[in-house]
Amino acid sequence: MKAVIGLVLAFALGFACRAFGIPSPAPPVIMGALLVMAMTIGYVLVDRYVAAHPAQHKADCGGPSGLAPSASHREAVAVQGGPASGSQRP
């Protein structure tokens, strides 16, 4: 249904632009139209690929602080005087 609505809207917009003499918001040559189509197809394919494959390095990604969870854990341990700070407890 979305595709039909998109086609009807595209033809209506193209007709209105032609009828009122407004420059068309689409590329005037076939190469420009093919470029737009290729970019759209590429975007859709990459979006589907990324959605279907989970992130492999999610643990390395920073959170709100920008630090990876492993780095923020080491920092918290260092502040508390744990083994990462260099202090040895007897």
N, C-alpha and C positions, 0 to 999 in steps of 0.2 A: 504494500500500500504506500509506503514511504517513497518508493521509486516512482510510482505513478504520480504522486503529488509533486515530486521533484521535477519530473518531465513536464507536467502541465504548467507549473510555475515558471520553468525555464522558457517554454514556448510563449507563455503570456508576457513575460518580461521582454523577450526578444521582439515580439510583435509590437508591444507598447513603445519600445525604443525606436523601432523602424517607423511606426506611425507618427510619432511626435518629433522625429529627427534628432533624437538624443543619441550621442555616441554609445555604441553597444559596450557593455562591461565585459565582453568576451574577446579573445584574440581574433583578429580579422583573417588570419591565414590558418591553414590546416596544421602547419607545424606548431603553432602556438597552442592550438586546441589539443594536439597530441601530447605536448609537453605538460599541459594542465592535467590531462587524463593520466599520464604516466606518474606524475607526482601524487595524484590522488590515490591511484592503485598502490603505489609504493607505501604511502602512509597507512592505508588500510591493512596491507599485508604485514607490515612491521608491527602495527598495533595488535593484530591477532597473534602474531608470533610471541610478542612480549607477554601478552596476557596468558598464553598457554604454557609458557616456560617460567618456572619460578627463578628468582634471583639466586645466583650461585655464590655471591659474595655479600649476602645480606648482613652477616656478622661484622663485616668490615665497615659498614656504612655508619656514619655518625648520626646521632639523634639531634634533639634540639640544641645541645651544647656544641655540636659539631665534632665531638669525639666519638670514636668507636666504643662499644660497650667494654671491650677489654682494656682500653686506655683509661676510660673513666673509672673502672674498677681499681686499676693500679693507682690512680690519682687519689681515690678515696682511701685506699689502704695506706698510702704514704702520709696523708693528712692525719690519720688516726695513730700513726706510729707503728705500723705493721712492718712486716719483713721487707716490703718494697722501699721503705724509707732508710734502710741501712741500720736501724737500731736493732740490737739483739737483746731479747729478753732471756733472763736466766731460767 
